[in-house]
């Protein structure tokens, strides 16, 4: 069975290199498509569904911002299961600072502003595997990050009930919420740093 995986802001399939769900599951990282000008997350999710060969007989998995897209994709595809990691459930999970910044301010900020310094990124992501994190951030397109933050701020977030939400107790970017399964010591980069624990939890739910 295919597991379609959506990564975080501008990240790629490298974040899924330690995801191992067994031989019966085929990990399929989904490549981001370029967003249209001022495109909503809902519209973007509809377009990304049409860009991949996906049907109901699959699993959808999303990490961080990819978790938001995965929820929207699942509304459209109705997969067998949906798994959300290091992400949010509804508008209450959107960081306060993002909520209060007006849209026009986000739009006029130069895209170079969205290049995080390594020292700050290491703290925010709580990453143990800093080398991989820095490689991914180096290859991240700031214009995509800028679009995604604006899209997230304006996400309508009509709740999609995922099968499982997994959050890290030490996630400083998107804080854990009550109905999530909590991984102790897990930071925002735990899809890499806590891969064994995540693999175990996900396989348990997939096999139910």
MIMAR-30201 format. One record per residue: residue number from 1; residue in one letter; x, y, z of N, C-alpha, C in turn. Coordinates in steps of 0.05 Angstrom, whole numbers, always signed. Example, Ala and Ser with C-alpha at 12.3 -4.5 7.8 and 13.67 -1.06 7.14 Angstrom:
2
- 1 / a / +264 / -114 / +156 / +246 / -90 / +156 / +264 / -66 / +156
- 2 / s / +257 / -45 / +142 / +273 / -21 / +143 / +258 / +1 / +157
REM end
This chain:
208
- 1 / x / +17 / -24 / +0 / +0 / +0 / +0 / +17 / +25 / +0
- 2 / x / +10 / +45 / -16 / +25 / +69 / -17 / +19 / +88 / +6
- 3 / x / +40 / +101 / +17 / +37 / +121 / +38 / +48 / +147 / +26
- 4 / x / +30 / +165 / +19 / +37 / +191 / +7 / +46 / +210 / +30
- 5 / x / +70 / +220 / +28 / +82 / +235 / +50 / +87 / +264 / +42
- 6 / x / +77 / +283 / +58 / +80 / +311 / +53 / +99 / +322 / +75
- 7 / x / +121 / +335 / +66 / +142 / +344 / +84 / +135 / +372 / +94
- 8 / x / +153 / +384 / +110 / +149 / +410 / +121 / +156 / +432 / +101
- 9 / x / +158 / +457 / +111 / +161 / +480 / +94 / +186 / +477 / +76
- 10 / x / +181 / +474 / +50 / +202 / +473 / +31 / +221 / +449 / +33
- 11 / x / +216 / +431 / +52 / +233 / +408 / +56 / +227 / +387 / +34
- 12 / x / +243 / +366 / +34 / +239 / +346 / +13 / +239 / +318 / +25
- 13 / x / +243 / +298 / +8 / +241 / +270 / +17 / +262 / +262 / +37
- 14 / x / +283 / +279 / +40 / +304 / +272 / +60 / +293 / +269 / +88
- 15 / x / +271 / +283 / +95 / +260 / +280 / +122 / +247 / +253 / +126
- 16 / x / +242 / +238 / +105 / +229 / +212 / +107 / +249 / +189 / +104
- 17 / x / +274 / +195 / +104 / +293 / +173 / +99 / +295 / +153 / +121
- 18 / x / +285 / +160 / +145 / +285 / +142 / +168 / +258 / +130 / +174
- 19 / x / +238 / +137 / +157 / +211 / +127 / +160 / +210 / +99 / +149
- 20 / x / +205 / +79 / +166 / +205 / +51 / +158 / +180 / +38 / +169
- 21 / x / +160 / +32 / +152 / +135 / +22 / +161 / +131 / -8 / +154
- 22 / x / +153 / -20 / +144 / +151 / -48 / +136 / +148 / -51 / +106
- 23 / x / +153 / -76 / +96 / +153 / -81 / +67 / +126 / -78 / +54
- 24 / x / +105 / -79 / +69 / +78 / -77 / +57 / +70 / -48 / +51
- 25 / x / +87 / -29 / +60 / +80 / -1 / +55 / +102 / +13 / +38
- 26 / x / +93 / +26 / +17 / +111 / +39 / -1 / +111 / +69 / +4
- 27 / x / +133 / +80 / +15 / +135 / +108 / +22 / +138 / +124 / -4
- 28 / x / +119 / +143 / -8 / +119 / +160 / -33 / +120 / +189 / -25
- 29 / x / +144 / +201 / -23 / +146 / +230 / -17 / +134 / +246 / -40
- 30 / x / +117 / +265 / -33 / +103 / +281 / -53 / +119 / +307 / -57
- 31 / x / +127 / +313 / -81 / +142 / +338 / -86 / +122 / +362 / -86
- 32 / x / +131 / +383 / -74 / +115 / +408 / -74 / +113 / +419 / -103
- 33 / x / +90 / +430 / -109 / +87 / +445 / -134 / +89 / +474 / -128
- 34 / x / +94 / +491 / -148 / +96 / +519 / -143 / +69 / +531 / -138
- 35 / x / +66 / +546 / -116 / +40 / +559 / -111 / +35 / +582 / -130
- 36 / x / +9 / +587 / -135 / +1 / +609 / -151 / +1 / +635 / -133
- 37 / x / +2 / +657 / -146 / +2 / +682 / -131 / -23 / +685 / -113
- 38 / x / -18 / +689 / -87 / -39 / +693 / -67 / -58 / +668 / -65
- 39 / x / -47 / +645 / -72 / -64 / +621 / -72 / -69 / +611 / -43
- 40 / x / -94 / +603 / -38 / -101 / +592 / -12 / -90 / +563 / -9
- 41 / x / -88 / +554 / +16 / -80 / +527 / +22 / -101 / +507 / +10
- 42 / x / -126 / +515 / +11 / -147 / +497 / +1 / -144 / +493 / -30
- 43 / x / -140 / +515 / -44 / -136 / +514 / -73 / -111 / +498 / -80
- 44 / x / -89 / +503 / -65 / -64 / +490 / -70 / -67 / +460 / -66
- 45 / x / -81 / +452 / -45 / -85 / +424 / -39 / -100 / +409 / -62
- 46 / x / -120 / +423 / -73 / -135 / +412 / -95 / -117 / +408 / -119
- 47 / x / -99 / +427 / -124 / -81 / +424 / -147 / -60 / +402 / -143
- 48 / x / -51 / +400 / -118 / -30 / +379 / -113 / -42 / +351 / -115
- 49 / x / -67 / +348 / -108 / -80 / +322 / -112 / -81 / +315 / -141
- 50 / x / -87 / +334 / -158 / -88 / +329 / -187 / -61 / +324 / -199
- 51 / x / -40 / +331 / -185 / -13 / +327 / -196 / -1 / +300 / -190
- 52 / x / -14 / +284 / -173 / -3 / +258 / -166 / -24 / +236 / -172
- 53 / x / -15 / +212 / -176 / -33 / +189 / -181 / -41 / +178 / -154
- 54 / x / -63 / +187 / -143 / -71 / +179 / -116 / -100 / +171 / -117
- 55 / x / -107 / +150 / -101 / -134 / +141 / -99 / -141 / +135 / -70
- 56 / x / -164 / +125 / -64 / -173 / +121 / -37 / -158 / +98 / -23
- 57 / x / -147 / +80 / -38 / -134 / +57 / -26 / -105 / +64 / -19
- 58 / x / -102 / +83 / -1 / -75 / +93 / +6 / -76 / +104 / +34
- 59 / x / -52 / +112 / +43 / -49 / +126 / +69 / -37 / +154 / +62
- 60 / x / -46 / +174 / +76 / -35 / +201 / +73 / -21 / +209 / +99
- 61 / x / +4 / +218 / +97 / +19 / +225 / +121 / +31 / +253 / +116
- 62 / x / +30 / +270 / +137 / +41 / +297 / +134 / +56 / +305 / +159
- 63 / x / +78 / +320 / +154 / +95 / +330 / +176 / +96 / +360 / +175
- 64 / x / +92 / +372 / +198 / +93 / +402 / +201 / +73 / +415 / +182
- 65 / x / +82 / +433 / +165 / +64 / +446 / +146 / +52 / +425 / +127
- 66 / x / +67 / +404 / +122 / +56 / +382 / +106 / +33 / +368 / +119
- 67 / x / +31 / +370 / +146 / +8 / +359 / +160 / -17 / +374 / +154
- 68 / x / -15 / +400 / +150 / -38 / +417 / +143 / -47 / +409 / +115
- 69 / x / -28 / +407 / +96 / -35 / +399 / +69 / -47 / +371 / +68
- 70 / x / -35 / +353 / +85 / -45 / +326 / +86 / -75 / +325 / +94
- 71 / x / -82 / +342 / +113 / -110 / +343 / +122 / -128 / +352 / +100
- 72 / x / -119 / +373 / +85 / -135 / +382 / +63 / -137 / +362 / +40
- 73 / x / -114 / +349 / +35 / -114 / +328 / +14 / -133 / +305 / +22
- 74 / x / -133 / +298 / +47 / -150 / +276 / +56 / -180 / +282 / +53
- 75 / x / -187 / +308 / +57 / -215 / +316 / +52 / -224 / +310 / +24
- 76 / x / -205 / +312 / +5 / -211 / +309 / -23 / -209 / +280 / -32
- 77 / x / -190 / +265 / -20 / -185 / +238 / -30 / -199 / +216 / -13
- 78 / x / -203 / +221 / +13 / -215 / +202 / +31 / -198 / +176 / +32
- 79 / x / -173 / +178 / +41 / -155 / +154 / +42 / -164 / +135 / +65
- 80 / x / -151 / +112 / +65 / -157 / +93 / +86 / -150 / +104 / +114
- 81 / x / -126 / +117 / +116 / -117 / +129 / +141 / -102 / +154 / +135
- 82 / x / -103 / +173 / +154 / -88 / +197 / +153 / -72 / +200 / +179
- 83 / x / -46 / +207 / +176 / -28 / +208 / +199 / -14 / +236 / +198
- 84 / x / -16 / +250 / +220 / -6 / +278 / +222 / +16 / +278 / +244
- 85 / x / +39 / +289 / +237 / +62 / +289 / +255 / +73 / +318 / +257
- 86 / x / +79 / +326 / +282 / +91 / +353 / +287 / +76 / +375 / +273
- 87 / x / +49 / +374 / +275 / +33 / +394 / +261 / +11 / +404 / +279
- 88 / x / -10 / +415 / +267 / -32 / +426 / +283 / -59 / +415 / +274
- 89 / x / -79 / +420 / +290 / -106 / +411 / +285 / -124 / +435 / +288
- 90 / x / -131 / +448 / +266 / -148 / +471 / +267 / -133 / +497 / +273
- 91 / x / -147 / +519 / +273 / -135 / +546 / +275 / -123 / +551 / +303
- 92 / x / -132 / +537 / +323 / -121 / +542 / +350 / -92 / +536 / +351
- 93 / x / -82 / +519 / +333 / -54 / +512 / +334 / -36 / +531 / +319
- 94 / x / -47 / +550 / +304 / -31 / +569 / +290 / -16 / +587 / +310
- 95 / x / +10 / +590 / +308 / +25 / +607 / +327 / +13 / +635 / +329
- 96 / x / +11 / +645 / +354 / -1 / +671 / +359 / +11 / +693 / +343
- 97 / x / +38 / +693 / +342 / +52 / +715 / +328 / +44 / +716 / +298
- 98 / x / +38 / +692 / +286 / +30 / +691 / +258 / +1 / +702 / +256
- 99 / x / -15 / +695 / +275 / -43 / +704 / +274 / -46 / +735 / +275
- 100 / x / -28 / +748 / +291 / -32 / +776 / +295 / -18 / +794 / +274
- 101 / x / +0 / +782 / +259 / +14 / +798 / +238 / -5 / +801 / +214
- 102 / x / -11 / +826 / +206 / -29 / +830 / +183 / -18 / +818 / +157
- 103 / x / -36 / +810 / +140 / -28 / +798 / +115 / -10 / +816 / +98
- 104 / x / -16 / +842 / +98 / +0 / +860 / +81 / +29 / +862 / +91
- 105 / x / +33 / +859 / +117 / +60 / +860 / +128 / +76 / +835 / +118
- 106 / x / +63 / +812 / +120 / +76 / +787 / +111 / +83 / +789 / +81
- 107 / x / +65 / +802 / +66 / +70 / +803 / +37 / +92 / +822 / +29
- 108 / x / +97 / +843 / +45 / +118 / +862 / +37 / +145 / +855 / +49
- 109 / x / +146 / +837 / +68 / +172 / +828 / +79 / +188 / +815 / +57
- 110 / x / +213 / +823 / +53 / +230 / +810 / +33 / +233 / +780 / +38
- 111 / x / +232 / +764 / +17 / +233 / +735 / +21 / +259 / +726 / +34
- 112 / x / +281 / +742 / +32 / +306 / +735 / +45 / +303 / +734 / +75
- 113 / x / +283 / +748 / +86 / +277 / +748 / +115 / +271 / +720 / +125
- 114 / x / +261 / +703 / +107 / +252 / +677 / +116 / +274 / +656 / +115
- 115 / x / +299 / +665 / +111 / +323 / +647 / +114 / +331 / +648 / +143
- 116 / x / +326 / +626 / +158 / +333 / +625 / +186 / +363 / +622 / +190
- 117 / x / +375 / +637 / +208 / +403 / +632 / +216 / +405 / +604 / +229
- 118 / x / +427 / +591 / +225 / +431 / +564 / +235 / +426 / +562 / +265
- 119 / x / +437 / +581 / +280 / +435 / +580 / +309 / +406 / +581 / +318
- 120 / x / +390 / +598 / +305 / +361 / +600 / +312 / +346 / +575 / +303
- 121 / x / +352 / +565 / +279 / +339 / +542 / +269 / +343 / +517 / +287
- 122 / x / +368 / +514 / +296 / +374 / +491 / +313 / +358 / +491 / +338
- 123 / x / +353 / +515 / +349 / +337 / +517 / +374 / +308 / +512 / +368
- 124 / x / +297 / +525 / +348 / +269 / +523 / +341 / +261 / +494 / +334
- 125 / x / +278 / +481 / +318 / +272 / +454 / +309 / +279 / +433 / +329
- 126 / x / +295 / +441 / +350 / +303 / +421 / +370 / +317 / +397 / +358
- 127 / x / +333 / +402 / +337 / +344 / +380 / +321 / +370 / +369 / +334
- 128 / x / +371 / +342 / +335 / +396 / +329 / +342 / +413 / +325 / +317
- 129 / x / +400 / +318 / +295 / +414 / +315 / +269 / +415 / +342 / +255
- 130 / x / +433 / +359 / +266 / +434 / +387 / +256 / +445 / +388 / +227
- 131 / x / +463 / +370 / +220 / +474 / +370 / +194 / +452 / +367 / +172
- 132 / x / +434 / +348 / +176 / +413 / +343 / +157 / +394 / +367 / +157
- 133 / x / +387 / +378 / +181 / +370 / +401 / +182 / +381 / +424 / +166
- 134 / x / +407 / +430 / +170 / +420 / +452 / +156 / +421 / +448 / +126
- 135 / x / +425 / +423 / +118 / +425 / +417 / +89 / +397 / +423 / +77
- 136 / x / +376 / +415 / +91 / +349 / +419 / +81 / +343 / +449 / +80
- 137 / x / +350 / +464 / +102 / +344 / +492 / +103 / +359 / +507 / +81
- 138 / x / +383 / +499 / +75 / +399 / +511 / +54 / +385 / +509 / +27
- 139 / x / +371 / +487 / +23 / +358 / +482 / -3 / +329 / +491 / -4
- 140 / x / +320 / +503 / +18 / +292 / +512 / +20 / +289 / +538 / +5
- 141 / x / +268 / +541 / -10 / +262 / +565 / -25 / +247 / +585 / -8
- 142 / x / +259 / +608 / -1 / +246 / +627 / +17 / +219 / +636 / +8
- 143 / x / +215 / +638 / -19 / +189 / +648 / -29 / +167 / +628 / -23
- 144 / x / +174 / +601 / -22 / +154 / +581 / -15 / +147 / +584 / +14
- 145 / x / +167 / +588 / +31 / +162 / +592 / +60 / +144 / +616 / +65
- 146 / x / +149 / +637 / +51 / +133 / +661 / +54 / +104 / +656 / +46
- 147 / x / +100 / +643 / +23 / +73 / +636 / +14 / +59 / +618 / +35
- 148 / x / +74 / +598 / +44 / +62 / +579 / +63 / +53 / +591 / +89
- 149 / x / +69 / +610 / +99 / +62 / +623 / +124 / +37 / +640 / +121
- 150 / x / +35 / +654 / +98 / +11 / +670 / +93 / -13 / +651 / +90
- 151 / x / -9 / +629 / +75 / -30 / +610 / +72 / -39 / +598 / +98
- 152 / x / -20 / +591 / +116 / -26 / +580 / +142 / -42 / +600 / +159
- 153 / x / -33 / +625 / +158 / -47 / +646 / +173 / -77 / +648 / +165
- 154 / x / -83 / +643 / +140 / -110 / +647 / +130 / -124 / +620 / +124
- 155 / x / -112 / +598 / +135 / -124 / +572 / +132 / -152 / +571 / +144
- 156 / x / -172 / +562 / +129 / -199 / +561 / +140 / -202 / +538 / +161
- 157 / x / -186 / +518 / +158 / -184 / +496 / +178 / -210 / +484 / +186
- 158 / x / -227 / +477 / +167 / -250 / +460 / +173 / -239 / +433 / +182
- 159 / x / -244 / +426 / +206 / -230 / +403 / +219 / -233 / +377 / +203
- 160 / x / -210 / +364 / +199 / -210 / +337 / +188 / -199 / +319 / +210
- 161 / x / -215 / +299 / +218 / -207 / +282 / +240 / -188 / +261 / +230
- 162 / x / -162 / +265 / +235 / -142 / +246 / +227 / -144 / +221 / +245
- 163 / x / -132 / +199 / +236 / -131 / +175 / +252 / -112 / +179 / +276
- 164 / x / -91 / +194 / +271 / -71 / +197 / +293 / -56 / +223 / +288
- 165 / x / -53 / +238 / +310 / -36 / +262 / +311 / -14 / +255 / +330
- 166 / x / +11 / +260 / +322 / +34 / +255 / +339 / +50 / +281 / +342
- 167 / x / +54 / +289 / +367 / +68 / +314 / +372 / +91 / +309 / +391
- 168 / x / +111 / +326 / +390 / +134 / +324 / +408 / +131 / +342 / +432
- 169 / x / +137 / +332 / +455 / +134 / +347 / +480 / +151 / +372 / +480
- 170 / x / +173 / +372 / +464 / +191 / +395 / +463 / +190 / +409 / +436
- 171 / x / +167 / +408 / +423 / +164 / +422 / +398 / +158 / +451 / +403
- 172 / x / +177 / +469 / +396 / +174 / +497 / +402 / +162 / +513 / +379
- 173 / x / +159 / +500 / +356 / +148 / +514 / +332 / +117 / +510 / +332
- 174 / x / +109 / +485 / +333 / +80 / +479 / +333 / +75 / +462 / +358
- 175 / x / +65 / +475 / +379 / +63 / +462 / +405 / +43 / +439 / +405
- 176 / x / +49 / +419 / +422 / +31 / +396 / +423 / +4 / +404 / +435
- 177 / x / -17 / +389 / +427 / -44 / +395 / +437 / -56 / +370 / +450
- 178 / x / -78 / +374 / +464 / -89 / +353 / +482 / -94 / +326 / +469
- 179 / x / -106 / +326 / +445 / -114 / +300 / +433 / -92 / +286 / +418
- 180 / x / -68 / +298 / +418 / -45 / +286 / +403 / -31 / +265 / +421
- 181 / x / -19 / +245 / +408 / -1 / +227 / +422 / +26 / +241 / +425
- 182 / x / +36 / +242 / +449 / +60 / +258 / +455 / +85 / +240 / +457
- 183 / x / +105 / +248 / +442 / +131 / +234 / +445 / +149 / +251 / +463
- 184 / x / +156 / +240 / +485 / +173 / +254 / +505 / +200 / +261 / +493
- 185 / x / +208 / +285 / +496 / +234 / +293 / +486 / +235 / +300 / +456
- 186 / x / +212 / +296 / +443 / +211 / +301 / +415 / +209 / +330 / +408
- 187 / x / +226 / +340 / +390 / +225 / +367 / +380 / +211 / +368 / +353
- 188 / x / +212 / +390 / +339 / +198 / +393 / +314 / +211 / +376 / +292
- 189 / x / +235 / +368 / +296 / +250 / +352 / +275 / +249 / +322 / +283
- 190 / x / +230 / +314 / +299 / +230 / +287 / +309 / +224 / +266 / +288
- 191 / x / +214 / +273 / +265 / +210 / +254 / +243 / +237 / +241 / +236
- 192 / x / +259 / +256 / +242 / +286 / +246 / +238 / +297 / +237 / +265
- 193 / x / +296 / +254 / +285 / +310 / +248 / +310 / +297 / +226 / +327
- 194 / x / +271 / +223 / +324 / +256 / +202 / +339 / +243 / +182 / +320
- 195 / x / +257 / +176 / +299 / +245 / +160 / +278 / +236 / +132 / +288
- 196 / x / +251 / +120 / +305 / +244 / +93 / +315 / +217 / +94 / +330
- 197 / x / +214 / +114 / +347 / +189 / +116 / +363 / +165 / +122 / +344
- 198 / x / +170 / +140 / +325 / +148 / +146 / +306 / +141 / +122 / +289
- 199 / x / +161 / +107 / +280 / +156 / +83 / +264 / +139 / +64 / +280
- 200 / x / +145 / +60 / +305 / +131 / +42 / +322 / +101 / +50 / +325
- 201 / x / +97 / +76 / +331 / +70 / +86 / +334 / +53 / +84 / +309
- 202 / x / +65 / +92 / +287 / +51 / +92 / +261 / +44 / +64 / +252
- 203 / x / +63 / +45 / +255 / +58 / +17 / +247 / +36 / +5 / +264
- 204 / x / +35 / +12 / +290 / +14 / +2 / +307 / -13 / +11 / +297
- 205 / x / -16 / +36 / +289 / -42 / +46 / +280 / -49 / +36 / +252
- 206 / x / -29 / +33 / +235 / -34 / +23 / +208 / -44 / -6 / +209
- 207 / x / -34 / -21 / +229 / -41 / -50 / +230 / -66 / -55 / +246
- 208 / x / -79 / -35 / +257 / -104 / -39 / +271 / -127 / -46 / +252
REM end
